[in-house]
Amino acid sequence: MSKAVRYSEYGGPEVLQWVEVEEPHAAEGHVRVAVRAAGMNPFDSKVRRGGYIPGHTLPAGQGAEFAGVVDEIGEGVTDFAVGDEVLGWANTGAQAEFVVVPPSNLTRKPAELDWATASAIGLVSNTAKRAVDSLELGPSDTVLVTAAAGGVGIPTVQFARATGATVVGTASESNHEFLESLGVIPVAYGDGEVERLRAAAPSGYTAVLDNKGGDALLTALELEVAPARINTIADRATAAEHGLTTVGGGGKTAQELAEFARQVVAGELVIPVRKSYPVTEVAEAYRDLDTGHGRGKLVLTFD
Ligand SMILES: NC(=O)c1ccc[n+]([C@@H]2O[C@H](COP(=O)([O-])OP(=O)(O)OC[C@H]3O[C@@H](n4cnc5c(N)ncnc54)[C@H](OP(=O)(O)O)[C@@H]3O)[C@@H](O)[C@H]2O)c1
């Protein structure tokens, strides 16, 4: 037997359990990784609350990203060996003692990268890069990034800045100094937000990258940006209603993940992990995530 995060009913974090499951093994063409850390994402909570994925069944595992040590190699796998330190992604079930994936989902972990950060880089960076690229930003752009200090927001503002665009980001005051350190003009969200956004960019905005949806996106709609230059990853209903784009994560490759890891090690990309929880505290960890506030990523760790 081995252990994994599981839930047998839909609901809040209280349905999450760290339980014994049948031990998985590396089938032909697959690699088993002993997980050291697994990234957490709001997607996990959306699925866990039920009704988010048609045909989803229980009991379910969760977790789409991890870092760990290769400990079993299936027949035919030549590009990894037992003992290799890796980071990678899975469709689900990464929050477990062992995860089994094809080698194309893995890249080697640079020695300089700690386990928690390694497990938290992939999903948000992939999502942010695709969203930023979709708007073809350049030095003449002024872009608003909502939820700029969140998991996806942080790589989004950095990839947007790298195009030469001026970047304005919404966050609570406690995250403003941090956003300034990334070259972002921070604006507090909440009452009076539109006026503050206009004051932060007197010549107006040419693009919006929304990571929040709801009121944050409705506020952004008041800035008179062409709908084709407003992308949201968090509100398909408002996007459909207003003709906005919805480019999010997808098309992951090991090469891309390796490049994000390289950028983090080189200091070219900052992916802060605000807290690591032992996996035995998985419910408490998701109570923290579900607040929807805080800087950067949360991670589960495995001894
Ligand atoms: N479509 C896709 O492919 C895709 C991929 C990844 C994520 N997503 C979705 O994108 C959303 C963001 O994900 P995430 O990982 O970045 O979440 P997250 O890390 O939990 O986001 C938290 C951030 O949201 C900020 N925030 C809260 N209320 C806000 C408001 N009213 N206005 C502006 N900012 C606000 C918080 O700022 P303060 O701490 O300063 O309050 C915090 O920094 C989620 O809905 C997620 O499911 C979609």
The ligand as a Gaussian input file, in Angstrom:
#p B3LYP/6-31G(d) Opt

LIG

0 1
 N       -8.048000      28.736000     -17.538000
 C       -6.907000      28.246000     -17.081000
 O       -6.169000      27.576000     -17.788000
 C       -6.499000      28.547000     -15.660000
 C       -5.230000      28.137000     -15.217000
 C       -4.850000      28.489000     -13.912000
 C       -5.723000      29.175000     -13.088000
 N       -6.967000      29.495000     -13.550000
 C       -7.910000      30.239000     -12.690000
 O       -7.395000      31.548000     -12.532000
 C       -7.731000      32.059000     -11.243000
 C       -6.471000      32.533000     -10.532000
 O       -5.651000      31.427000     -10.214000
 P       -4.421000      31.633000      -9.221000
 O       -3.702000      30.347000      -9.106000
 O       -3.648000      32.843000      -9.603000
 O       -5.233000      31.946000      -7.860000
 P       -4.709000      32.494000      -6.474000
 O       -3.229000      32.407000      -6.386000
 O       -5.506000      31.841000      -5.413000
 O       -5.129000      34.042000      -6.525000
 C       -5.063000      34.746000      -5.342000
 C       -4.861000      36.230000      -5.648000
 O       -6.112000      36.838000      -6.003000
 C       -6.063000      38.170000      -5.546000
 N       -7.392000      38.746000      -5.411000
 C       -8.382000      38.321000      -4.584000
 N       -9.488000      39.109000      -4.760000
 C       -9.164000      40.013000      -5.728000
 C       -9.880000      41.076000      -6.370000
 N      -11.142000      41.346000      -6.055000
 N       -9.238000      41.803000      -7.309000
 C       -7.963000      41.531000      -7.646000
 N       -7.223000      40.543000      -7.078000
 C       -7.836000      39.794000      -6.143000
 C       -5.354000      38.073000      -4.233000
 O       -4.732000      39.294000      -3.984000
 P       -4.486000      39.807000      -2.473000
 O       -3.791000      38.701000      -1.733000
 O       -3.620000      40.996000      -2.670000
 O       -5.859000      40.062000      -1.904000
 C       -4.343000      36.958000      -4.445000
 O       -3.040000      37.439000      -4.727000
 C       -8.499000      30.928000     -10.539000
 O       -9.876000      31.123000     -10.739000
 C       -8.029000      29.690000     -11.279000
 O       -8.946000      28.612000     -11.189000
 C       -7.367000      29.204000     -14.814000

